[in-house]
Amino acid sequence: MTTESSNDWENPKIFQRNRLKPRAYWIPDTSLSLNGNWDFNYVSSPLLAPSPSHSDKENHIAEDTEAEWKPIAVPGHWQLQGYGRPNYTNVIFPFPVNPPYVPSENPTGTYKRTFLVPSEWDEASQIRLRFDGVDSAYHVWVNGVEVGYAQGSRNPAEFDISRIVKRGETNEVFVRVYQWSDGSYIEDQDQWWLSGIFRDVTLIAFPSATRIEDFHVKTVLDKDYVDAQLEVSVDLASTEETKVTATLFDPFNEYKILKSEDKTLDAMHGTLNIALPVSNPKKWTAETPSLYDLEITLHTTSNPTTPLQKITHRVGFRQVEILNGNITVNGKPILFRGVNRHDHHPVFGRAVPLSFLKNDLLLMKKHNINSVRCCHYPSHPALFSLCDELGLWVMDEADLECHGFYDAVARPLDIPESMDYDQRKKLTFAQAAEFTSNNPEWKDAYIDRAVQMVARDRNYASVVIWSLGNEAFYGQNHAAMYEYIKSVDPTKPIHYEGDMEAKTADMYSYMYPSVSRIERLAVEEGDNFEKPIVLCEYGHAMGNAPGALEEYMAAFRGNRRLQGGWIWEWANHGLWDEEKRHYGYGGDFDDEPNDGSFVLDGLLFSDHTPTPGLVELRKAYAPVYGWVEGGMVHVENRHDFAGLEEVQAVYQIESLGEQSRVVAAGTLDIPDIQPGKTGTLPLPPVPPRKGENSELWLTVTFTTKHASAWSDANYEIAWFQHRLDSSPFLDRIAPTANFPVTLTSTKAQHTITGADFTISFSRTTGSLTTWRIHQQDILSPSSPALTPSFWRPPTDNDIPHDLGEWRRYGLDTLTSALRQQIVKQINDSTIEIVTDTFLSPPILAWGFQTTTTYRITGDGALTVHSHIRPTGAKPKDLPRVGFDLYLADRLDKTAWFGLGPGEAYADKRNSQKVGVYSATTAELHTPYEVPQEGGNRMDTRWLRLGDERGWGLRVIRDTTGSGSSSATASPSGSDGLFQWLATRYSPEDIEKAAHANELVPDSQVRVRLDVASCGVGTGACGPTTLDKYRVPCEETEFGFRIEPFIGDWSN
């Protein structure tokens, strides 16, 4: 296969022409932003693209005078501004695989605009034209003269246009951008394919003859990590003797000069090194992001008073090493509590406004996230300076992924879907690497992406790991990247997950391993390991997820070799469709091929508001942990560096029962607890009980003492709860009132009538069909109520593993056949109906034998108890076990005593607190962008379902066996708790809807009363739900008491 092509964009050996040497990021005051509206032309092929004025128009059909120009926003993507269409793929290439060639129908966008060189700029300036991001390749002309070519979409390029621009006259910049290039083969990241000038365009003036070309800062700490030396390296272009001064200012002491040194260099191009020793500076960490201000000035000896150039940069004193097999900063191992973050905005794509980017990072800090992996390319430069300021460890990743070669190799092999992923790797990865990663013709292109990343970002304190890219298999070109980076910046470890044997990586890295697997890996080499283990992607957050976060965190904390990881991923990448009023995903824009909704797999919704998954992660990542034991409050400091002197603790003791009442509150004095250590403090005094029917709960909240760059004072960072009383909450079931009940039977139904209620049961199905209280219908007339149920709408995580089995056994199509219905008049005020039914699916020969007992008493209460026995070739586990109840439209309000206020599942519940809450059914709903199971509440003692007046039903768990006991109190211990969900959407409608706005509320309120519900796991891309969070398909008994309720929702 030849790689020679006459087109720059189809030749891996040509990735730039006339691009200036990459440098550290700084924009001087002598700069002019060219962001804004440009003129734009869009055609289907480079051959049809217009040419700039005065240029050679050979081989171009359309002349500039013939082209149609319309305004377009820069930065921006043309697909999001009416040209072409967005295309989402996760792995596959959306074009034929024939590197380096791309389709001849290669959409091409041409941009042009005019500018004036600011008159105040020195006439002798070197004028540079800078592009911070253009997708995917582009030629640039100024005033009709071609100035260069570049590719590498997420990397910058600068061109010297000094000899072309005209002072005092209008200049024209003309850019031709190609949607596809050979670079597209190594930019196959899991995101939208979007094209155009999507980052800043800037005109920059540097001094002409003598100037600073680049600078590099490095901090070196002594062996005790106390004193430091700031090493400043300055690359100069000079025609005369120059002096460079490096001055360090102390922002912690009125910005006084902490240190200043200067050096002189003879007239030449060269590097000048300055060392500034600093006594015990404040150290930079993600927990203590202390920054000093460095000023570098350049003078010529002929004009020593007026600086030619001045650069300011914030410096953090920190030292990254691998010691005893661990990644350390300032001599201490760190635990990465991270997330993977793509550049994405729901309207602007990768052209992310800086305010939006900053809000992302503030949300991370506020949710106890301490690290961000730039996936899978260097982010906008502003991210790094913000991470320096706010305190976030950064894994900076080269703009490199070629995952699509996997399908090019695997599909012809017809690999079965059931094959283990590790086996797939062995079959395909080496062959896939031959396309580019192990192909020497691509070596320079690979190295260039490392060069660009390191040159731009190596001065940021927050960058503590370099990454060679993502899912690009492994080959000699990765080894070359590693060797290059080590030669220019040996101060940081290097990551690459594709190097599975860590040949040229400084750590082992894994994607989506199970907890049991990482625990095995952690101990394989005992305690004498040389390289740590990180999870570059784990806890896949697609839809209702992730589950089992605490299990991962326990593994990280319990094994020195495991140094944490980065959740996949930070945010959904939905693109807002104004016409359809929803966030679109793959296929919504008629983009083929596509990978569907896999682009919606984040901890934030597409509008970047938190999902329940982020709330759960905040709890798992909490840097302070507390519990009560032995009459004392124990507090563990889970920071790596910071003590708890900036943390305060407040407590509240609540009496929780029919109402919520605060009985005591105050502050706790936290002792001096060093990182990784635990301290104790006295339990606050517990008020005497006054015979209340309630539970006594202590809630301790840890908050910030003072405002910081990311939070206000008194911001909650952690909390815990503890039950103070040992006696269980006794739900006071009033003795059955001595009101008579009567039974009337017809061919169709049995009807029980009391003083102010009527309840009817079908004689055909055995189910509850009518319930009227005070002449008001409680039930929806269209659905049978209080029948055993096992189905729930699938989550994204159910689909790959569990949904197939659940459907194979027909759990979504169970039908009920009544075998027997016995009516008993127990006494004047009690009637009992016992139904035997067989719940089974069509086609199959298995099912549930159920005996359900309904007890109706004169006070209007209904106790339902079901005994379920699976028979035949049954499934291993179930989605849930409980009853379905269908209520009238007006019963839209809920209140409950249990976990809240948000949704909870068996493996996603730690973020919810025990309390008394209220909400409407609309407020209970979680608006997942692809509708799915959501909104479950757990550990409930009682539930009220009613209307605006407070009229309705009250539900508690019945633990008295068959419901026939005469007990007057039901203990709400572990066996007295239940789960529930109230929604206006049917499982069928949820599963059918492709977007949240397609759900139309029913005129009935669907309530699930459950004793068990399956966890959510991370099975959309990773381990499925752990066995301990599953619901086994086995014989079980459960029941509830449901009684009329009249009350005030606020009481």
Secondary structure, 3 states (H helix, E strand, C coil): CCCCCCCHHHCCCCCEECCCCCCCCCCCCCEEECCEEEEEEEECCHHHCCCCCCCCCCCCCCCCCCCCCEEEEECCCHHHHCCCCCEEECCCCCCCCECCECCCCCCEEEEEEEECCCCCCCCCCEEEEEECCEECEEEEEECCEEEEEEECCCCCEEEECCCCCCCCCCEEEEEEEECCCHHHHHECCCEEECCEECCCEEEEEECCCCEEEEEEEEEEECCCCCCEEEEEEEEEECCCCEEEEEEEEECCCCCEEEEEEEEEECCCCEEEEEEEEECCCCEECCCCECCEEEEEEEEECCECCCCCEEEEEEECECCEEEECCEEEECCEECCEEEEEECCCECCCECCCCHHHHHHHHHHHHHCCCCEEEECCCCCCHHHHHHHHHHCCEEEEECCCECCCHHHHHHHHHCCCCCCCHHHHHHHHHHHHHCCCCCCHHHHHHHHHHHHHHHHHHCCCCCEEEEECCCCCCCCHHHHHHHHHHHHHCCCCCEECCCCCCCCCCCCEEEECCCHHHHHHHHHCCCCCCCCCEEEEEECCCCCCCCCCHHHHHHHHHHCCCEEEEEECCCECCCEEECCCCEEECCCCCCCCCCCHHHHCCCCECCCCCECHHHHHHHHHCCCEEEEEECCEEEEEECCCCCCCCCEEEEEEEEEEECCEEEEEEEEECCCCCCCCCEEEEECCCCCCCCCCCEEEEEEEEEEECCCCCCCCCCCEEEEEEEECCCCCCEEECCCCCCCCCEEEECCCEEEEECCCEEEEEECCCCCEEEEEECCEECECCCCCECEEECCCCCCCCHHHHHHHHHHHCCCCCCEEEEEEEEEEEEECCEEEEEEEEEEECCCCCCEEEEEEEEEEECCCCEEEEEEEEEECCCCCEECEEEEEEEECCCCCEEEEEEEECCCCECCECCCCEEEEEEEEHHHHCCCCCCCCCCCCEEEECEEEEECCCCEEEEEEECCCCCCCCCCCEEECCHHHCEEEEEECCCHHHHHHCCCHHHCCCCCCEEEEEEEEECCCCCHHHCCCCCHHHCEECCCEEEEEEEEEEECCCCC
